[in-house]
């Protein structure tokens, strides 16, 4: 998995074994200043979108693709910390690419066009992503931390952005280790960095007359709220974006649901995992429900060489596999829509216990999110009084079929 992705929490579990009517009210940030609830946010990638979503051979998204009427927030992802100085942030696709492919040099023009078309829309930038380095060293040094914050503020002013999302994966990691550098002091450094950002954002807001948003992405894993000070974080940020997806993937020993709401007791790994359990882990750690933004994955995880198995009602579930089809086992909803058509050879199944759909053709097994799953997840989020919903990632659902369902069910 490249730097430019969310991942939560499947790989780390493996290592361990491994709105009542609306969502709870959130502070208005950015945009036109209008209060828009519930919050429905989308991450949107800076690298090439899936081929099925492209127009005229252009590998990048454009403003005309964005259905902003269904969104309150759009999060441009990802900027990285430049290893050359450890404080400057940059978007790789704005730099010449080594393979000669076209770069996304007009990204800020497209962002400006989206904001013009949808004045209510808050456009933020996310720094980090899975495997993105630089946070630990930067946050550990006051001078570097101050320079990083100043750089973020400059971006907000230069590109007319409305907030910042910190996707540090992760400050203090799990006991079995993680890919990026970290130190025990990062438990406090994480909080300090977010507080420094909040102070700087408020100072900028006093100049411009609007409130700038601050969020942070967190994994749907039980270890994170145990080793990181999520209560202190919740008092600073507008929302903790709970990445409730990637429970299963190419790292798993068998097929399974990648973003199920409820637990299926038949799950052979870790006794099963679910979004309900992930949310409860944060609530048990005393994170207020209204500070949790629930994430959904608008893509599928797929396996090939899957036998039917013993479960008559859920064939192929929790079965071993031989390979990873599509793009290393990942398939966009745009592609999944083609498999849902009659004659594709695939059958859609619904796991009543996990409250999650999947597709199966006797060989390839695909876990994904659809309108039915969105309805039950959004209902649960409202019942819990959560702060809103978001999803990864806009390019996977370029026609906004799932986004429309999400916006409608969030009401």
C-alpha positions in Angstrom: 0.0 0.0 0.0 1.3 3.4 -1.0 1.7 6.4 1.3 -1.4 7.9 -0.2 -4.0 5.7 1.4 -5.8 5.2 4.6 -5.5 1.8 6.2 -7.5 0.7 9.3 -7.2 -1.6 11.0 -6.7 -5.0 9.3 -3.0 -5.1 9.1 -2.6 -4.2 12.7 -5.0 -6.8 13.9 -3.1 -9.4 12.0 0.0 -8.3 13.9 -1.7 -8.8 17.2 -2.7 -12.4 16.5 -2.8 -9.0 15.9 -27.7 13.1 12.6 -32.3 12.8 17.7 -33.0 13.3 13.7 -29.7 14.8 12.9 -26.1 14.0 13.8 -25.0 15.9 16.9 -24.2 19.5 16.1 -20.6 20.3 15.0 -19.0 23.7 14.8 -19.3 25.5 11.5 -16.0 25.8 9.8 -15.0 27.5 6.6 -17.1 27.8 3.5 -19.7 30.5 3.3 -20.3 30.4 7.1 -23.7 28.7 6.7 -24.4 26.0 9.2 -24.7 22.7 7.4 -25.6 19.6 9.4 -25.2 16.7 9.3 -21.6 16.8 8.1 -20.9 14.6 5.1 -17.2 14.7 4.1 -15.2 13.1 1.3 -11.5 12.6 1.0 -10.4 13.2 -2.6 -7.0 11.9 -3.9 -4.2 13.9 -5.4 -2.9 10.9 -7.4 -4.6 9.3 -10.5 -8.2 8.3 -10.0 -9.4 4.8 -11.0 -9.5 4.2 -14.8 -13.2 3.7 -14.8 -13.7 7.3 -13.4 -11.4 9.1 -15.9 -12.5 11.5 -18.6 -10.7 11.8 -21.9 -7.7 10.0 -20.7 -6.9 12.5 -18.0 -5.8 10.6 -15.0 -6.9 13.2 -12.5 -10.2 14.5 -11.3 -11.7 17.9 -12.3 -14.1 20.3 -10.7 -17.0 19.2 -13.0 -16.9 15.7 -11.4 -17.6 17.0 -7.9 -21.3 16.7 -6.8 -20.9 19.2 -4.0 -24.6 19.4 -3.3 -24.2 16.2 -1.3 -21.2 17.3 0.7 -20.3 19.7 3.5 -16.6 19.0 3.4 -14.0 17.9 0.8 -10.5 16.9 2.0 -7.7 17.0 -0.5 -5.4 14.1 0.2 -2.5 13.9 0.6 0.2 16.5 1.3 3.4 15.1 2.8 6.2 16.5 5.0 9.2 17.2 2.9 12.2 15.0 4.2 14.6 17.7 3.0 13.7 20.1 5.8 11.2 18.1 7.9 8.7 20.9 8.1 7.5 22.0 4.6 4.4 20.3 3.2 4.1 19.4 -0.5 1.9 17.4 -2.8 4.0 14.9 -4.8 1.8 15.2 -7.9 2.6 18.9 -8.2 6.3 18.0 -8.8 7.6 16.4 -12.0 7.0 12.6 -11.9 9.9 10.3 -12.5 7.9 8.0 -14.9 7.0 10.9 -17.2 3.3 10.7 -16.5 1.3 14.0 -16.4 1.4 15.8 -13.1 -1.7 17.3 -11.4 -0.3 20.8 -11.8 -3.7 22.5 -11.9 -5.1 21.0 -8.7 -5.5 24.4 -7.0 -7.4 25.8 -10.1 -9.8 22.8 -9.8 -10.2 23.4 -6.1 -11.0 27.1 -6.7 -13.6 26.0 -9.3 -15.2 23.6 -6.9 -15.4 26.3 -4.2 -16.9 28.8 -6.7 -19.6 26.2 -7.8 -20.4 25.3 -4.2 -19.8 28.3 -1.9 -21.0 26.3 1.1 -18.4 23.6 0.7 -15.5 23.5 3.1 -12.3 22.4 1.4 -9.5 21.1 3.7 -6.1 19.5 3.1 -4.9 16.4 4.7 -1.3 15.9 5.6 0.0 12.3 6.0 -1.6 9.1 5.0 -0.6 5.5 5.7 3.2 5.1 5.9 3.8 8.9 5.6 7.0 9.8 7.5 8.1 13.0 9.2 5.6 13.5 12.0 7.6 12.2 14.9 10.7 14.2 14.3 8.8 17.4 13.5 6.4 17.2 16.4 9.3 16.4 18.9 11.1 19.7 18.2 9.4 23.0 19.1 11.2 25.0 16.3 10.3 22.4 13.7 6.7 22.1 15.0 6.3 25.9 14.8 7.7 26.0 11.2 5.3 23.2 10.2 2.3 25.1 11.7 3.4 28.3 9.9 3.6 26.4 6.6 0.1 25.0 7.1 -1.2 28.5 7.8 0.5 29.8 4.6 -1.2 27.0 2.6 -4.7 27.9 4.0 -4.2 31.6 3.0 -2.5 31.0 -0.4 -5.1 28.4 -1.6 -8.2 29.7 0.2 -8.6 26.5 2.2 -10.9 26.0 5.2 -9.0 23.7 7.4 -6.4 21.0 8.0 -6.7 17.2 8.6 -3.8 15.5 10.3 -3.4 11.9 9.2 -0.5 10.8 11.3 -0.6 7.0 11.1 0.3 6.7 14.0 1.8 8.7 16.9 2.2 5.8 19.4 1.7 2.7 17.4 0.7 -0.9 18.5 3.0 -2.9 20.6 4.0 -5.1 17.7 5.4 -2.1 15.8 4.6 -0.1 12.8 6.1 1.1 9.5 6.9 4.7 10.4 9.2 6.2 13.0 7.7 6.9 16.4 8.8 7.5 20.0 7.0 7.3 23.4 7.0 11.1 23.6 4.7 11.1 20.6 1.7 10.5 22.9 2.2 14.1 24.2 3.7 15.5 21.0 0.6 14.5 19.1 -1.6 16.5 21.5 0.9 19.5 21.4 1.0 19.6 17.6 -2.8 19.6 17.4 -3.0 22.3 20.1 -0.4 24.5 18.3 -2.4 24.1 15.1 -5.7 25.0 16.8 -4.1 28.1 18.3 -2.7 29.2 14.9 -6.0 28.5 13.2 -7.9 30.6 15.7 -5.4 33.4 15.2 -5.9 33.3 11.5 -9.6 33.1 12.0 -9.5 36.4 14.0 -8.0 38.0 10.9 -10.3 36.5 8.3 -13.6 36.2 10.3 -14.1 32.5 9.8 -13.4 29.4 11.9 -10.9 27.0 10.4 -11.5 23.3 10.8 -9.1 20.8 12.4 -9.5 17.1 12.3 -7.4 14.0 12.7 -7.7 10.5 11.3 -7.7 7.5 13.7 -7.8 3.8 13.2 -10.8 1.6 14.0 -8.6 -0.5 16.3 -8.8 -1.1 20.0 -5.1 -0.4 20.7 -5.1 3.2 19.5 -7.2 4.8 22.3 -5.3 2.8 24.8 -1.8 4.2 23.9 -2.8 7.7 22.6 -4.4 10.4 24.6 -7.6 10.5 22.6 -9.5 12.4 25.3 -7.1 15.3 25.1 -7.2 15.2 21.3 -11.0 15.3 21.3 -10.9 18.5 23.3 -8.8 20.2 20.6 -10.1 18.9 17.2 -13.5 19.3 15.6 -13.6 15.6 14.8 -11.7 12.3 15.1 -12.2 10.7 11.7 -12.6 7.0 12.5 -11.3 4.9 9.5 -13.9 2.1 9.8 -12.8 0.1 6.9 -10.0 -2.3 5.7 -10.9 -4.9 8.4 -10.0 -7.5 5.8 -7.7 -7.3 2.8 -4.9 -9.0 1.0 -3.0 -9.4 4.3 -5.8 -11.6 5.7 -5.7 -15.4 5.7 -9.2 -15.8 4.4 -12.1 -13.7 2.9 -14.0 -11.4 5.2 -16.0 -8.2 5.4 -13.8 -5.1 5.1 -16.3 -2.6 6.6 -19.1 -4.5 8.4 -21.2 -2.7 11.0 -21.7 -5.7 13.3 -19.7 -8.7 14.3 -20.2 -12.1 12.8 -19.3 -14.6 15.5 -18.2 -17.1 12.8 -15.3 -14.9 12.0 -12.2 -17.0 12.6 -9.8 -14.1 13.1 -9.7 -12.3 16.5 -13.2 -13.4 17.2 -14.4 -11.0 14.6 -14.3 -7.2 14.4 -16.8 -4.6 13.4 -17.5 -0.9 13.3 -19.8 -1.1 16.4 -16.9 -2.5 18.3 -14.5 0.1 17.0 -16.8 2.9 18.0 -17.4 1.4 21.5 -13.6 1.3 22.0 -13.4 5.1 21.6 -16.6 5.7 23.7 -15.1 3.5 26.4 -12.0 5.7 26.3 -14.3 8.7 27.1 -14.2 10.3 23.6 -17.5 12.1 23.2 -19.7 10.6 20.5 -20.2 14.0 18.9 -16.5 14.2 18.3 -16.3 11.0 16.3 -16.7 11.2 12.5 -17.6 7.7 11.2 -15.8 6.6 8.0 -17.0 4.4 5.2 -15.1 2.8 2.4 -16.5 3.3 -1.1 -14.5 0.5 -2.6 -14.2 -3.2 -2.4 -11.7 -5.8 -1.3 -11.5 -8.9 -3.5 -10.0 -12.4 -3.4 -9.8 -15.1 -6.2 -9.7 -18.8 -6.0 -12.3 -18.9 -3.3 -14.2 -22.1 -2.6 -17.9 -22.0 -1.6 -17.3 -23.4 1.8 -19.8 -24.8 4.4 -22.0 -21.8 4.8 -25.1 -22.2 2.6 -26.5 -18.7 3.2 -23.1 -16.9 2.9 -21.0 -18.9 0.3 -17.3 -18.0 0.2 -17.4 -16.2 3.5 -14.3 -16.8 5.7 -12.8 -19.1 3.1 -9.1 -19.3 2.1 -8.1 -17.9 -1.3 -5.4 -18.2 -3.9 -4.9 -14.7 -5.3 -5.8 -11.0 -5.4 -7.7 -9.9 -8.5 -8.2 -6.4 -9.9 -5.7 -3.9 -8.4 -3.9 -5.9 -5.8 -7.3 -6.9 -4.4 -8.9 -3.5 -4.4 -11.8 -2.6 -6.7 -13.6 0.8 -7.0 -17.4 1.0 -6.7 -17.4 2.3 -10.3 -16.2 -1.2 -11.3 -18.4 -3.0 -8.9 -21.5 -1.4 -10.5 -20.6 -3.3 -13.7 -20.6 -6.6 -11.7 -24.0 -5.8 -10.3 -25.6 -5.9 -13.7 -27.5 -9.0 -15.0 -25.3 -11.4 -16.8 -22.1 -10.5 -15.0 -22.0 -13.9 -13.4 -21.9 -12.4 -9.9 -24.5 -12.8 -7.2 -25.0 -10.3 -4.4 -25.3 -11.7 -0.9 -26.1 -10.0 2.4 -24.7 -11.2 5.7 -27.5 -10.6 8.3 -25.1 -11.0 11.2 -22.4 -8.6 10.0 -25.0 -6.3 8.2 -22.7 -6.2 5.2 -23.0 -7.1 1.4 -20.7 -9.0 -0.8 -20.4 -10.4 -4.4 -19.4 -13.9 -5.4 -19.2 -15.7 -8.7 -17.9 -19.1 -7.5 -14.3 -17.9 -7.7 -13.9 -14.2 -7.0 -15.3 -12.9 -3.6 -15.7 -9.2 -3.1 -16.5 -7.3 0.1 -17.9 -3.8 -0.5 -20.3 -1.1 0.7 -23.6 -0.4 -1.0 -26.8 1.6 -0.4 -28.2 -1.0 2.1 -25.1 -1.0 4.2 -25.0 2.8 4.1 -28.5 3.0 5.4 -27.8 0.8 8.4 -24.5 2.5 9.2 -25.9 6.0 8.9 -28.8 4.9 11.2 -26.4 3.6 13.8 -24.3 6.8 13.6 -27.4 8.9 14.2 -28.5 6.7 17.1 -25.1 7.1 18.7 -25.2 10.9 18.3 -22.0 10.9 16.3 -20.6 14.1 14.7 -21.0 13.1 11.1 -19.8 10.7 8.4 -17.0 10.7 5.8 -15.7 8.3 3.2 -12.7 7.2 1.4 -12.5 8.2 -1.4 -14.3 10.3 -4.1 -12.6 8.7 -7.1 -14.0 5.3 -6.2 -17.6 6.6 -6.6 -17.2 9.2 -9.3 -20.9 9.2 -10.2 -21.8 9.8 -6.6 -24.3 7.0 -6.3 -23.2 6.0 -2.9 -22.5 9.6 -1.9 -26.1 10.5 -2.7 -27.3 7.6 -0.6 -25.0 8.7 2.3 -26.3 12.2 2.2 -29.9 11.2 2.1 -29.5 8.7 4.9 -27.6 11.2 7.0 -30.7 13.4 7.2 
